[in-house]
Amino acid sequence: MPSDALAIVEPVPMPVNQAGRAREGTWRLRFAERWRPRIDPLTGWTGGGDPLAQIELRFPDREVAERYCRRENVPFEIRGAAQSGRSSQPRLTGQAPPPLCCWPTGPHARCCGQYPAALKTAQGFGMAGGGAMASSHSP
């Protein structure tokens, strides 16, 4: 291991546009840049040369990553913090709204008309009395 190598232990960032949570809580080890990339004068391509820039190790939790660094005598620093035990699921406050039987497609006046919120939504979309939506639902 080069003497100027520094490992960075940090939580694996979760992608925001995907629903999967399989890697939630995992940590990664990567190495800090030892020198900046440079532009090759012949080709114009940007490149480095640091082989440590290609290495990324993943661990199930922070403690395992720290033990690995100590065992291999790699200097390291911890960045970021694990997310607290809060759920990432949205939570509703107050009273829950009444369940609508046609939720995926919207409220229908024929079966959901007893709920004032459903009637207000249907009228707000120009569907007085449910409009065409009422005929698409069988009671």
C-alpha positions as CSV (number, residue, x, y, z in Angstrom):
1,M,0.0,0.0,0.0
2,P,1.4,3.4,-0.9
3,S,2.4,5.5,2.1
4,D,0.2,8.5,1.1
5,A,-2.9,6.4,0.6
6,L,-6.0,7.5,2.6
7,A,-9.1,5.4,2.7
8,I,-12.5,7.1,3.0
9,V,-15.3,5.1,4.7
10,E,-18.7,6.5,3.9
11,P,-22.3,5.3,3.6
12,V,-23.3,4.1,0.1
13,P,-25.5,6.8,-1.4
14,M,-29.0,5.6,-2.2
15,P,-30.3,6.4,-5.7
16,V,-33.3,8.7,-5.5
17,N,-35.0,7.6,-8.6
18,Q,-35.3,3.9,-7.7
19,A,-37.5,2.2,-5.2
20,G,-35.2,-0.5,-4.1
21,R,-33.7,-0.4,-0.6
22,A,-31.6,-3.6,-0.8
23,R,-28.3,-1.8,-0.1
24,E,-29.7,0.6,2.5
25,G,-27.3,0.8,5.5
26,T,-24.2,-0.5,3.6
27,W,-20.9,1.3,3.7
28,R,-18.1,1.7,1.1
29,L,-14.4,2.2,1.2
30,R,-12.8,4.3,-1.5
31,F,-9.4,6.0,-1.7
32,A,-8.9,9.8,-1.7
33,E,-7.3,11.3,-4.7
34,R,-3.5,11.3,-4.4
35,W,-3.0,13.6,-7.4
36,R,-5.2,15.4,-9.8
37,P,-6.1,14.0,-13.2
38,R,-4.1,15.6,-16.1
39,I,-4.8,16.2,-19.7
40,D,-2.7,14.1,-22.1
41,P,-1.0,16.6,-24.5
42,L,-1.1,14.2,-27.5
43,T,-4.7,12.9,-27.3
44,G,-6.4,15.6,-25.2
45,W,-7.9,12.9,-23.0
46,T,-8.1,13.4,-19.2
47,G,-6.5,10.7,-17.3
48,G,-4.9,9.9,-14.0
49,G,-2.6,7.1,-13.2
50,D,-3.6,6.4,-9.7
51,P,-4.6,2.7,-9.5
52,L,-6.3,3.3,-6.1
53,A,-8.9,5.5,-7.8
54,Q,-10.5,2.4,-9.3
55,I,-11.0,0.6,-6.0
56,E,-14.2,0.6,-4.1
57,L,-15.0,-2.0,-1.4
58,R,-18.5,-2.5,0.1
59,F,-19.2,-3.5,3.6
60,P,-22.5,-4.4,5.5
61,D,-21.9,-1.8,8.2
62,R,-19.4,0.8,9.4
63,E,-17.8,-1.3,12.0
64,V,-16.8,-4.0,9.5
65,A,-15.2,-1.4,7.3
66,E,-13.2,0.1,10.2
67,R,-12.0,-3.4,11.2
68,Y,-10.8,-4.0,7.7
69,C,-8.8,-0.8,7.6
70,R,-7.2,-1.5,11.0
71,R,-6.4,-5.1,10.0
72,E,-4.7,-4.0,6.7
73,N,-3.0,-1.0,8.3
74,V,-4.7,1.5,6.0
75,P,-5.1,5.0,7.3
76,F,-8.8,6.0,7.1
77,E,-11.3,8.7,7.8
78,I,-15.1,8.4,8.3
79,R,-17.3,10.7,6.2
80,G,-21.0,11.0,6.5
81,A,-23.2,9.3,9.1
82,A,-25.6,6.5,8.8
83,Q,-29.2,7.5,8.5
84,S,-31.0,7.5,11.8
85,G,-33.7,4.9,12.5
86,R,-36.3,7.0,10.8
87,S,-38.4,5.4,8.2
88,S,-38.0,6.7,4.7
89,Q,-41.7,6.1,4.1
90,P,-44.0,9.1,4.1
91,R,-46.2,9.4,7.1
92,L,-49.6,11.0,7.2
93,T,-50.6,13.2,10.1
94,G,-54.0,13.6,11.5
95,Q,-56.9,11.4,10.6
96,A,-56.6,9.0,7.7
97,P,-59.0,9.8,4.8
98,P,-61.8,7.2,4.1
99,P,-60.6,4.5,1.7
100,L,-61.9,4.9,-1.8
101,C,-62.8,1.7,-3.6
102,C,-61.5,3.0,-6.9
103,W,-58.3,4.6,-5.7
104,P,-55.9,3.8,-8.7
105,T,-58.3,5.3,-11.2
106,G,-59.9,8.0,-9.1
107,P,-63.2,8.3,-7.3
108,H,-66.4,7.4,-9.0
109,A,-69.7,9.1,-8.2
110,R,-71.7,5.9,-8.3
111,C,-69.7,4.1,-5.6
112,C,-67.6,6.7,-3.9
113,G,-70.1,9.5,-4.0
114,Q,-70.8,9.2,-0.3
115,Y,-67.5,10.8,0.4
116,P,-67.5,14.6,0.2
117,A,-63.8,14.7,-0.8
118,A,-64.5,12.4,-3.8
119,L,-67.4,14.5,-5.0
120,K,-65.3,17.7,-4.6
121,T,-62.4,16.1,-6.6
122,A,-64.8,14.9,-9.3
123,Q,-66.4,18.3,-9.6
124,G,-63.0,20.0,-9.6
125,F,-62.1,18.0,-12.7
126,G,-65.3,19.1,-14.5
127,M,-67.0,15.7,-13.8
128,A,-70.2,16.8,-12.2
129,G,-71.9,13.7,-10.8
130,G,-68.9,11.6,-11.8
131,G,-69.1,12.1,-15.6
132,A,-67.6,9.4,-17.8
133,M,-65.8,7.9,-14.8
134,A,-69.0,6.5,-13.4
135,S,-69.7,4.4,-16.5
136,S,-66.2,2.8,-16.5
137,H,-66.7,1.2,-13.0
138,S,-68.9,-1.7,-12.3
139,P,-70.4,-1.7,-8.8
